[in-house]
Amino acid sequence: MSPIRVPSTLSGRVDWTFVGAVAGLVAIGTLAILSAANMTSYYNAIWTKHFIALALGGVLFTLTLAFNYQIFQDQSKIVYGVTLALMVSVLILGTAARGHRAWLRLGSFSFQPAELSRVLVVLVLADFLDRRARRMQDFSTVLLALAIAAPIMFLILKQPDFSTALTFLPMITGMLFCAGADPLQLIFVFGYGALTLSVPLVITLCQVRFPNAAPGSLPAFVIATSKMGLATLAVVVAIFGSCAVAWRLATWMRLQVKPVFFGALAVILSGALLTGVAVNRSMKSYQRNRFVAFVAPRSDAKGAAYNVIQSKVAVGSGGVWGKGLFSGTQSQLGFLPERHTDFIFSTIGEEMGFLGAGLVLGLYMIVLWRITTAARLARDRYGYLVCAGLASMFAFVMALNIGMCVGLMPVAGIPLPLISYGGSSLVINLWSLGIVANIYARRYALL
């Protein structure tokens, strides 16, 4: 058996396919930003801040590639403390914009700590799950992992930034699955989150589509459930009753299902209902408008659904080749809102066409493929779990942003990684991908 040849230089250990895909996304994003912001009055400020963020992100990517990533595991408690301190400081010292107190101002620049907190939580959870390797089948491990992320998510919700907090759930689920947690436990946890989110969607749908529902009808009952009254209590009682009947039927049929399964199912279903109703009652008007735009886009075409409709028009009008940079009618004439930030993929679809949009998706697939490759080749379990968390996060954010641009997902104020305008997002994404490159470069146990 021939010995493994370890490259002697750092450049020989770098995943240049990964670096090339990242650079390609950044280049396309830069062109799209310069085009989308062309007609704005603050165009000079946008490209100046973007190139400063790009330079800083490139430096951080290179520096992160050069040192040992295991320092984050050694200092995980400090990393977690810094994360909490940052999120608390936002609520105390942060500046408010668009209804969110989510930014810390550093001179003429603003920094959004919530973007950084997601990556730091990945680093902390990877250390925790690495230390719990022998107890991954215990449900306590899942609960403790959620408990670690819960304070950060709570502080983000206090800003309030529901969209960023939402990204934690698939990230944590992906890490737990890759760490070896019981899939049934993960189904319960992820199902709780999915059901919680579906409750406001269903309530909004009934309120928009059936505003004058007849008493006693199903839409009227759903709307009554949203008031946290007797109708809500009746549903909770029905859930527990149905689970009890299902347990008796399973016993009668001699199925090998533990009673705790039905009890957990009842708790999760009723808990998701109550949490979803609470979320529905606490939503602000602009957040509810995002749900309206998703479930009934034609009900308020000039109001709540305006962004989504204009985004779909922009993507569809691009055709195969696109209209050309600086030539998109929806973006250049200002019909498409947030065209250089949240809806930049629509700008790409309009001006670069199906080929440009397909190229972006292809580059994202290469990035995700190389992150999973770095995870598979990682020298230790910690590096493997860090890559798993970052891959889950990037995949979900990418799918959520692109999905909302084409009307397949509710609108969420989340930038498209490496492409949307936003200094905090670009710098932190490049830094986190530098960690992935570091894990790949140190994949040999001798390094």
Secondary structure, 3 states (H helix, E strand, C coil): CCCCCCCCCHHHHCCHHHHHHHHHHHHHHHHHHHHHCCCCCCHHHHHHHHHHHHHHHHHHHHHHHHCCCCHHHHCHHHHHHHHHHHHHHHHHHCEEECCEEEEEEECCEEECHHHHHHHHHHHHHHHHHHHCHHHCCCHHHHHHHHHHHHHHHHHHHCCCCHHHHHCHHHHHHHHHHHHCCCHHHHHHHHHHHHHHHHHHHHHHHHHHHCCCCCCCCHHHHHHHHCCCCHHHHHHHHHHHHHHHHHHHHHHHCCCCCCHHHHHHHHHHHHHHHHHHHHHHHHCCHHHHHHHHHHHCHHHHCCCCCHHHHHHHHHHHHCCCCCCCCCCCHHHHCCCCCCCCCCCHHHHHHHHHHHHHHHHHHHHHHHHHHHHHHHHHHCCCHHHHHHHHHHHHHHHHHHHHHHHHHCCCCCCCCCCCCCCCCCHHHHHHHHHHHHHHHHHHHCCCCCC
